[in-house]
Amino acid sequence: LKPVWRKGQRRLRRQGEFFAWLGIPTLSDCMDRNATSGGIADVSYDLALWNLVIRPTRTTYDAAQLGPREFKVSDVAVVREDVDLRSKRGCLLCCSHFLPKGAKAGPEGLPVVVYLHGNSSNRLEAGGIVATLLTNGISLFCFDAAGCGLSEGDYISLGWHEREDLALVLEHLRKQPGTGPIGLWGRSMGAVTALLHADRDPGLCAICLDSPFASLRRLAEDLAQSR
């Protein structure tokens, strides 16, 4: 039982680090407050906020909504390759790679943009930029973050754990023959994920950030007030 206990302790430490970053009480903090102060109403609010942040409504879809595996954008033939990756946390991540069919990569390889969707969203969000990228000779890789879309996982962390999922995706791409310069395009939670990863990855060639939040604590407060 010791290995299982140690694994559980490591998981609790990681969760504690995330909530310290967020600036809201952990579940154990809430329980401790209830035991010492009897403030059930306050504890209920903390638990509601805790759940609101890490378990927003999951936006699911049918895989058929990804469209055909082969199609044309203008005069460019496109093929979609689906792949599942297993994260360090044990979650299966559902991914798609849109590539120009039969394209010959140059000396530096074929450029690729990794699209990172926002909170309560999924990889379908990337559909709006498929044509823009593929007609300019750039492939597109997108995926459902853990806890989102069709990927496994029970909660999200607004970029904290998602950066590790992104690292896994980039490792996968860099192992593929013909992969060239890699850029990131993130929106909301995806933009923060890109920021949290970028400072440790000097190999990235470009980053596009759409609406990242400046303060996670402020975001949590805004979410609470909106409900």
C-alpha positions in Angstrom: 0.0 0.0 0.0 3.0 2.4 0.5 3.4 3.2 -3.3 -0.3 4.0 -3.5 -0.2 6.2 -0.4 2.9 8.1 -1.8 1.1 8.6 -5.1 -1.9 10.0 -3.3 0.3 12.3 -1.3 2.0 13.6 -4.4 -1.3 14.3 -6.0 -2.5 16.2 -3.0 0.7 18.3 -3.0 0.1 19.1 -6.7 -3.5 20.1 -6.0 -2.3 22.3 -3.1 0.2 24.0 -5.3 -2.5 24.7 -7.9 -4.9 26.2 -5.4 -2.1 28.3 -3.8 -1.5 29.7 -7.3 -5.2 30.3 -7.6 -5.5 31.9 -4.2 -8.7 30.1 -3.1 -9.0 27.5 -0.3 -8.3 23.8 -1.0 -10.9 21.2 -0.1 -9.0 20.3 3.0 -8.9 24.0 4.0 -12.7 24.1 3.7 -13.1 21.1 5.9 -10.7 22.5 8.5 -12.6 25.8 8.6 -15.8 23.9 9.1 -14.4 22.0 12.0 -12.9 25.0 13.8 -15.4 27.7 13.1 -18.7 26.0 12.3 -19.1 28.4 9.3 -21.1 26.1 7.1 -22.3 28.9 4.9 -18.8 30.1 4.2 -17.6 26.6 3.6 -20.4 26.0 1.1 -19.5 29.1 -0.8 -15.8 28.0 -0.9 -16.8 24.6 -2.1 -19.1 26.1 -4.8 -16.3 28.4 -6.0 -13.8 25.5 -5.9 -16.1 23.4 -8.1 -17.0 26.4 -10.4 -13.3 26.9 -11.3 -12.2 23.3 -11.8 -15.4 21.7 -13.1 -17.2 24.1 -15.6 -19.8 22.7 -17.9 -18.2 20.2 -20.2 -19.0 21.0 -23.9 -19.1 17.6 -25.6 -19.8 16.8 -29.2 -20.1 13.9 -31.7 -16.8 12.9 -33.4 -18.7 13.2 -36.7 -18.7 17.0 -36.1 -15.0 17.0 -36.9 -16.0 16.6 -40.5 -14.6 14.3 -43.2 -11.1 13.0 -42.9 -10.3 14.3 -46.3 -11.6 17.5 -47.9 -10.6 20.6 -49.9 -10.0 24.2 -48.8 -9.8 26.4 -51.9 -7.5 24.2 -54.1 -5.7 22.6 -51.1 -6.4 19.0 -50.4 -6.5 18.4 -46.6 -6.3 15.2 -44.6 -7.1 15.0 -40.9 -5.2 12.5 -38.8 -6.7 11.7 -35.3 -4.5 10.5 -32.5 -4.9 9.8 -28.8 -2.1 10.7 -26.4 -1.8 9.5 -22.8 -0.9 12.3 -20.4 1.3 12.0 -17.3 -1.8 12.2 -15.2 -3.2 9.2 -17.0 -5.8 11.0 -19.1 -6.4 10.1 -22.7 -6.2 13.3 -24.8 -8.2 13.3 -28.1 -6.2 15.1 -30.8 -6.5 16.0 -34.5 -3.8 17.1 -37.0 -4.9 18.8 -40.2 -2.2 18.5 -42.9 -2.0 19.5 -46.6 -2.3 16.2 -48.4 0.9 15.2 -50.3 2.7 18.4 -49.3 6.4 18.3 -49.5 8.1 19.8 -46.5 11.0 22.2 -47.1 14.4 21.9 -45.6 13.0 23.1 -42.3 10.0 20.9 -42.4 6.3 21.8 -42.5 5.3 24.6 -40.1 2.6 23.6 -37.6 0.4 25.7 -35.3 -0.9 24.0 -32.1 -4.3 25.5 -31.2 -5.3 25.6 -27.5 -9.0 26.1 -26.9 -10.7 28.1 -24.1 -12.4 27.1 -20.9 -15.6 25.0 -21.4 -14.7 24.4 -25.0 -13.0 21.8 -27.2 -11.0 21.3 -30.4 -13.9 22.2 -32.6 -13.1 25.8 -31.8 -10.0 25.5 -34.1 -12.3 24.9 -37.1 -12.4 28.7 -37.7 -8.7 28.8 -38.6 -8.3 25.6 -40.6 -8.7 27.4 -44.0 -6.4 30.3 -43.0 -3.5 28.1 -42.0 -3.8 25.3 -44.6 -4.0 27.6 -47.6 -0.8 29.2 -46.4 1.1 25.9 -46.1 0.8 25.5 -42.3 -0.6 22.5 -40.7 -2.9 22.7 -37.6 -2.8 20.5 -34.5 -5.7 20.8 -32.0 -6.8 18.7 -29.0 -9.4 18.5 -26.3 -7.7 19.4 -23.0 -8.1 17.0 -20.1 -11.6 17.4 -18.7 -12.9 18.9 -21.9 -14.6 17.7 -25.0 -14.0 14.0 -25.6 -10.8 13.7 -23.6 -10.7 11.9 -20.3 -10.3 13.8 -17.0 -12.7 15.1 -14.3 -11.5 18.7 -14.0 -9.6 21.5 -15.6 -7.0 23.9 -14.0 -7.1 26.9 -16.3 -3.6 26.3 -17.6 -1.8 24.9 -14.5 -1.9 21.2 -15.5 -2.8 21.9 -19.2 0.8 23.1 -19.8 1.9 19.5 -19.2 -0.6 18.3 -21.7 0.8 20.8 -24.2 4.3 19.6 -23.5 3.2 16.1 -24.3 1.6 17.3 -27.6 4.8 19.2 -28.6 6.9 16.1 -27.7 4.7 14.0 -30.0 5.0 16.5 -32.9 8.7 16.9 -32.6 9.1 13.1 -33.0 7.1 13.1 -36.3 9.2 13.2 -39.5 8.8 16.4 -41.5 7.7 18.6 -38.5 9.0 22.1 -39.0 8.7 25.3 -36.9 6.0 25.1 -34.2 3.8 28.0 -33.1 1.1 28.2 -30.5 -2.3 29.9 -30.8 -4.3 30.0 -27.6 -7.5 31.5 -26.5 -8.5 32.3 -22.9 -7.4 29.2 -20.9 -5.5 28.1 -23.9 -3.6 31.4 -24.0 -2.6 31.1 -20.4 -1.5 27.5 -21.0 0.7 28.8 -23.8 2.2 31.4 -21.5 2.9 29.0 -18.7 4.7 26.6 -21.1 6.5 29.1 -23.3 9.2 30.2 -20.8 10.5 26.7 -20.6 10.5 25.9 -24.3 12.9 28.1 -26.3 12.3 26.0 -29.4 8.9 27.7 -30.1 8.9 30.0 -33.1 5.7 32.0 -32.5 2.9 32.6 -30.0 -0.5 34.1 -30.6 -2.4 34.9 -27.4 -6.1 35.7 -27.5 -7.7 37.0 -24.2 -5.5 35.5 -21.5 -6.6 36.5 -18.0 -4.2 38.7 -16.1 -5.1 37.4 -12.6 -6.4 33.9 -11.8 -7.8 35.1 -8.5 -9.7 37.9 -10.2 -11.0 35.5 -12.7 -12.3 33.3 -9.9 -14.0 36.3 -8.3 -15.6 37.3 -11.6 -16.9 33.8 -12.2 -18.4 33.7 -8.7 -20.1 37.1 -9.2 -21.5 36.0 -12.6 -23.4 33.2 -10.9 
